[in-house]
Amino acid sequence: MGDILDEAWAVVQCKECPWYKACVMPMRFTAEDIRRQMEASTPGSVPLQMDANLQNLLGSMATAAQNSLLEGCPVFIERLRANAKLAQRIKELMHNWGKEEKPPGT
């Protein structure tokens, strides 16, 4: 009986989630966002002078972070942490993306 209640709770929890049907999305931020965060982390300091090298560095950092970080629904994250097989299935699905859609002989 506990399994049925757990499954029902998971469905209700997911449908009530503000992330419903948008469980993950790439994080979006810019070099300006990183600069503001750096200034905020050192209160009382002089604002950063943005020369071309620093601007390029912050731009590269923002691009690299966007390519490796995701913002995720807490329900989805908890399910991934609780079920290693689910995470493995998603990984396999991504590795085989598009292969199953090709017609035979192409």
C-alpha positions as CSV (number, residue, x, y, z in Angstrom):
1,M,0.0,0.0,0.0
2,G,2.9,2.3,0.7
3,D,4.2,2.1,-2.9
4,I,0.8,3.3,-4.2
5,L,0.7,6.2,-1.8
6,D,4.3,7.1,-2.6
7,E,3.6,7.1,-6.3
8,A,0.4,9.2,-5.9
9,W,2.3,11.7,-3.7
10,A,5.0,12.0,-6.4
11,V,2.4,12.8,-9.1
12,V,0.7,15.3,-6.9
13,Q,4.0,16.9,-5.9
14,C,5.1,17.2,-9.5
15,K,1.8,18.7,-10.8
16,E,1.8,21.3,-8.0
17,C,5.4,22.2,-8.7
18,P,5.9,25.7,-10.3
19,W,8.4,24.0,-12.6
20,Y,5.7,21.6,-14.0
21,K,6.8,20.3,-17.4
22,A,10.0,22.4,-17.3
23,C,12.1,20.3,-14.9
24,V,15.5,21.6,-16.1
25,M,16.7,24.6,-18.0
26,P,20.2,26.0,-18.7
27,M,21.2,28.8,-16.3
28,R,21.3,32.1,-18.1
29,F,23.7,34.8,-16.9
30,T,26.1,37.3,-18.5
31,A,29.5,38.7,-17.8
32,E,27.7,41.7,-16.2
33,D,25.9,39.3,-13.7
34,I,29.3,37.8,-12.8
35,R,30.8,41.2,-12.3
36,R,27.9,42.3,-10.0
37,Q,28.3,39.1,-8.0
38,M,32.0,39.6,-7.6
39,E,31.4,43.2,-6.4
40,A,28.7,42.1,-4.0
41,S,30.9,39.4,-2.4
42,T,33.4,42.0,-1.3
43,P,31.4,44.8,0.5
44,G,33.1,48.1,0.8
45,S,35.5,47.5,-2.1
46,V,36.0,49.7,-5.1
47,P,33.8,48.7,-8.1
48,L,35.8,46.7,-10.7
49,Q,37.3,48.5,-13.5
50,M,36.3,46.6,-16.7
51,D,39.3,46.6,-19.0
52,A,39.1,44.4,-22.2
53,N,41.0,41.5,-20.6
54,L,38.7,41.4,-17.6
55,Q,35.6,41.7,-19.8
56,N,36.9,38.8,-22.0
57,L,37.6,36.7,-18.9
58,L,34.1,37.3,-17.5
59,G,32.5,36.6,-20.8
60,S,34.4,33.3,-21.1
61,M,33.4,32.4,-17.6
62,A,29.7,33.1,-18.3
63,T,29.8,31.0,-21.5
64,A,31.6,28.1,-19.8
65,A,29.1,28.1,-16.8
66,Q,26.1,28.2,-19.1
67,N,27.4,25.1,-20.9
68,S,27.8,23.1,-17.7
69,L,25.2,24.3,-15.2
70,L,21.5,23.6,-15.1
71,E,18.8,25.0,-12.9
72,G,16.5,22.2,-11.8
73,C,13.1,21.5,-10.2
74,P,13.6,20.3,-6.6
75,V,11.3,17.3,-7.3
76,F,13.3,16.3,-10.4
77,I,16.6,16.6,-8.5
78,E,15.4,14.6,-5.6
79,R,14.2,11.8,-7.9
80,L,17.5,11.7,-9.7
81,R,19.3,11.5,-6.3
82,A,17.0,8.8,-5.0
83,N,17.1,6.6,-8.1
84,A,20.5,5.9,-9.8
85,K,18.7,3.8,-12.4
86,L,16.6,6.8,-13.5
87,A,19.7,9.0,-13.9
88,Q,21.4,6.1,-15.9
89,R,18.4,5.8,-18.2
90,I,18.4,9.5,-18.9
91,K,22.1,9.4,-19.6
92,E,21.6,6.5,-22.0
93,L,18.8,8.3,-23.7
94,M,21.0,11.3,-24.3
95,H,23.9,9.2,-25.6
96,N,21.5,7.6,-28.1
97,W,19.7,10.8,-29.0
98,G,18.6,10.7,-32.7
99,K,19.9,7.2,-33.4
100,E,16.5,5.5,-33.0
101,E,14.8,8.1,-35.3
102,K,16.9,7.2,-38.4
103,P,15.2,4.9,-40.8
104,P,17.1,1.6,-41.4
105,G,19.6,1.6,-44.2
106,T,20.6,5.2,-44.0
